[in-house]
Amino acid sequence: VLIAIGRDACTRNIGLETIGVKINEKNGKIPVNDEEQTNVPYVYAIGDILEGKLELTPVAIQAGRLLAQRLYGGSSRKCDYINVPTTVFTPLEYGSCGYAEERAIDEYGQQNLEVYHTLFWPLEWTVPGRDNNTCYAKIICNKQDNNRVIGLHILGPNAGEVTQGFAAAIKCGLTKELLDETIGIHPTCAEVFTTMDITKSSGQDITQKGC
C-alpha cells in the first residue's frame, strides 16, 4: 500500500516559473488542454505530470507519439484519455476500460445509461470448490448512442488479458447488440460479456449457480 500511493510530479525546480507555465501548487501537476498544451502556447507536457490524467506508461508513450505527429507530421489525432484499458494486478485482478459508472452518470445523466452486470464463477474454481460469486463483470451503455459501451469492468482471473481484448472493440464502437451477437468461447471468463441480460436498474438477482 505504501508503495502504491502515487508519484510526485517534480516540476517545481526546473524553471517553469521563469517562462510562466502554471502548475497546480498542491501537487505539482500541470494543467493542459486536449492537445497537451500548457498555458504557454509553445510549451507542451505529457505523461504522469498532467493534471487529471492517468499515470500509466503506455498512455505517456501514446500521447508523446501523437503529439510529435501533430507538431511535425501534419496529423490531427489526439490522445484518447477515456478509453484506456488498465488493470490492478491484485491476487484477484480488476480490469477496466472507459468510464467508471459514477463518472458516466456525471457525463451523460443516469437516465441516458443502462448498466448490465453479473457475478460469475470461473470454471477452474468449481473443482477445488473456491468461493462462487466472487467475480464480477459490468458494462455501461449509452442509450442515446445505440447502446454503445462506454465503460467495461471485470473483477476476476486474468482480467488484464480480458480487458485488453475488449478495449480494441470499445475503440471500434462496441455496442450491447454486438456483444449479444458475439459467440462466446466456453468456458472462459470473457464469455460473460456475451451473455449479460440483467440490468442494474431491474434489481434482479445476479448470482450464478455454476460456471
C-alpha positions as MATLAB code, in Angstrom:
seq = 'VLIAIGRDACTRNIGLETIGVKINEKNGKIPVNDEEQTNVPYVYAIGDILEGKLELTPVAIQAGRLLAQRLYGGSSRKCDYINVPTTVFTPLEYGSCGYAEERAIDEYGQQNLEVYHTLFWPLEWTVPGRDNNTCYAKIICNKQDNNRVIGLHILGPNAGEVTQGFAAAIKCGLTKELLDETIGIHPTCAEVFTTMDITKSSGQDITQKGC';
ca = [
       0.000    0.000    0.000;
       2.776    2.449    0.883;
       4.447    1.870   -2.481;
       1.196    2.295   -4.428;
       0.037    5.656   -3.060;
       1.196    7.573   -6.139;
       4.028    9.660   -7.529;
       5.294   13.177   -7.028;
       5.352   15.497  -10.027;
       8.852   17.020   -9.767;
       8.041   20.202  -11.671;
       8.871   22.900   -9.138;
      12.613   23.177   -9.681;
      13.026   23.062  -13.446;
      12.398   26.734  -14.233;
       8.780   26.611  -15.342;
       8.003   29.773  -13.376;
      10.600   31.624  -15.467;
       8.551   31.171  -18.629;
       5.190   31.396  -16.889;
       3.971   27.797  -17.101;
       1.258   27.289  -14.488;
       1.249   24.265  -12.218;
      -1.104   23.051   -9.529;
       0.735   24.239   -6.428;
      -0.848   21.489   -4.358;
       0.566   18.521   -6.274;
       2.913   19.944   -8.901;
       0.758   18.667  -11.765;
       0.464   20.702  -14.954;
      -2.953   21.587  -16.434;
      -3.119   21.196  -20.229;
      -5.761   21.357  -22.949;
      -6.841   18.398  -25.096;
      -3.663   18.749  -27.170;
      -1.303   18.604  -24.148;
      -0.640   22.340  -24.499;
       0.083   24.304  -21.315;
      -0.989   27.902  -20.683;
       2.185   28.909  -22.548;
       1.343   28.074  -26.189;
       4.793   26.780  -27.175;
       5.182   24.514  -24.124;
       3.634   21.060  -24.053;
       3.546   18.404  -21.341;
       2.854   14.676  -21.444;
       2.794   11.722  -19.075;
       2.413   11.443  -15.328;
       2.810   15.172  -14.668;
      -0.509   16.007  -16.362;
      -3.307   17.074  -14.044;
      -6.338   14.784  -14.142;
      -4.743   12.221  -16.445;
      -3.736    8.602  -15.879;
      -0.283    7.779  -14.520;
       0.380    4.937  -16.961;
       3.500    4.459  -19.088;
       1.634    3.302  -22.254;
      -0.536    6.438  -22.036;
       2.539    8.674  -21.927;
       4.094    6.834  -24.883;
       0.912    7.146  -26.959;
       0.422   10.812  -26.056;
       4.048   11.617  -26.945;
       3.837    9.798  -30.262;
       0.607   11.581  -31.233;
       1.962   14.964  -30.104;
       5.032   14.544  -32.311;
       2.822   13.585  -35.251;
       0.649   16.670  -34.745;
       3.593   19.044  -34.383;
       5.737   17.679  -37.203;
       3.685   15.250  -39.287;
       0.533   17.165  -40.145;
      -1.674   14.884  -38.059;
      -4.716   15.991  -36.057;
      -5.160   12.862  -33.909;
      -5.360   13.467  -30.166;
      -4.744   11.052  -27.333;
      -7.880    9.324  -26.046;
      -7.651    9.563  -22.260;
     -11.072    7.938  -21.701;
     -10.892    4.537  -23.408;
      -7.706    3.450  -21.692;
      -7.556   -0.200  -20.611;
      -5.895   -0.709  -17.264;
      -5.615   -3.406  -14.637;
      -4.916   -3.646  -10.922;
      -2.783   -6.773  -10.536;
      -4.079   -7.826   -7.153;
      -4.466  -11.600   -6.461;
      -7.949  -11.263   -7.955;
      -7.346   -8.892  -10.862;
      -9.524   -5.882  -11.659;
      -9.628   -4.537  -15.201;
     -11.457   -1.580  -16.677;
     -11.762    0.453  -19.853;
     -13.758    3.621  -20.409;
     -15.943    5.366  -17.861;
     -16.499    4.423  -14.252;
     -20.225    4.282  -13.556;
     -20.162    7.392  -11.353;
     -18.308    9.450  -13.943;
     -20.574    8.196  -16.727;
     -23.591    9.409  -14.749;
     -21.969   12.831  -14.330;
     -21.148   12.991  -18.042;
     -24.324   11.583  -19.623;
     -27.010   11.563  -16.924;
     -28.334    8.424  -15.260;
     -31.498    8.428  -17.381;
     -29.391    8.015  -20.526;
     -27.455    4.992  -19.304;
     -28.132    1.290  -18.985;
     -25.839   -0.779  -16.782;
     -25.628   -4.555  -17.240;
     -23.870   -6.624  -14.613;
     -23.392  -10.113  -13.270;
     -21.466  -12.170  -10.772;
     -19.719  -15.222  -12.200;
     -17.858  -18.367  -11.189;
     -14.785  -19.326  -13.277;
     -14.718  -22.984  -14.312;
     -11.299  -23.551  -12.756;
     -12.746  -22.532   -9.389;
     -15.513  -25.137   -9.421;
     -13.340  -28.247   -8.988;
     -11.404  -27.021   -5.923;
     -14.656  -25.564   -4.575;
     -13.405  -21.987   -4.365;
     -15.996  -19.375   -3.433;
     -18.525  -18.793   -6.152;
     -19.938  -15.359   -6.995;
     -16.707  -13.608   -6.049;
     -16.041  -12.430   -9.602;
     -17.990   -9.570  -11.153;
     -18.451   -8.023  -14.596;
     -20.228   -4.862  -15.692;
     -20.778   -2.812  -18.824;
     -22.145    0.729  -19.034;
     -24.099    1.581  -22.190;
     -25.176    4.934  -23.612;
     -28.852    4.546  -24.555;
     -28.727    7.734  -26.644;
     -25.971    6.292  -28.864;
     -27.263    2.863  -29.934;
     -26.369    1.378  -26.536;
     -22.680    1.937  -27.221;
     -20.448    0.504  -24.500;
     -18.743    3.422  -22.742;
     -17.444    1.503  -19.735;
     -16.342   -2.070  -19.128;
     -15.276   -3.542  -15.792;
     -14.246   -7.020  -14.683;
     -13.055   -8.492  -11.409;
     -11.707  -11.988  -11.933;
      -8.801  -14.168  -13.104;
      -6.750  -12.770  -15.993;
      -8.752   -9.534  -16.021;
      -5.875   -7.754  -17.748;
      -5.908  -10.125  -20.708;
      -9.693   -9.899  -20.972;
      -9.731   -6.104  -20.761;
      -7.012   -5.642  -23.378;
      -9.066   -7.507  -25.966;
     -12.311   -5.708  -25.290;
     -10.509   -2.330  -25.303;
      -9.950   -2.654  -29.053;
     -13.638   -3.405  -29.556;
     -14.617   -0.357  -27.493;
     -12.358    1.823  -29.663;
     -14.240    0.437  -32.667;
     -17.629    1.491  -31.230;
     -18.740   -1.694  -29.494;
     -22.478   -1.828  -28.710;
     -24.585   -4.088  -26.490;
     -26.174   -5.579  -29.610;
     -22.760   -6.539  -30.993;
     -21.852   -8.180  -27.706;
     -25.117  -10.136  -27.769;
     -24.359  -11.270  -31.331;
     -20.844  -12.395  -30.427;
     -20.441  -16.118  -29.822;
     -18.637  -16.744  -26.563;
     -15.818  -19.203  -26.001;
     -16.995  -21.675  -23.374;
     -15.763  -21.959  -20.712;
     -13.930  -18.633  -20.379;
     -14.327  -15.656  -18.078;
     -14.527  -13.269  -21.051;
     -17.605  -15.142  -22.269;
     -19.638  -13.446  -19.544;
     -19.754  -10.224  -21.588;
     -21.622  -12.007  -24.394;
     -24.390  -13.320  -22.132;
     -25.275  -10.369  -19.891;
     -29.008   -9.734  -19.692;
     -29.653   -8.320  -16.212;
     -29.699   -4.566  -15.808;
     -28.695   -2.899  -12.582;
     -31.900   -0.860  -12.612;
     -34.017   -4.039  -12.591;
     -32.697   -5.072   -9.189;
     -32.758   -8.731  -10.233;
     -30.504  -11.323   -8.608;
     -27.150  -11.644  -10.398;
     -25.708  -14.649   -8.546;
     -24.633  -17.665  -10.590;
     -25.195  -21.321   -9.759;
     -22.386  -22.704  -11.951;
     -19.686  -21.810  -14.465;
];
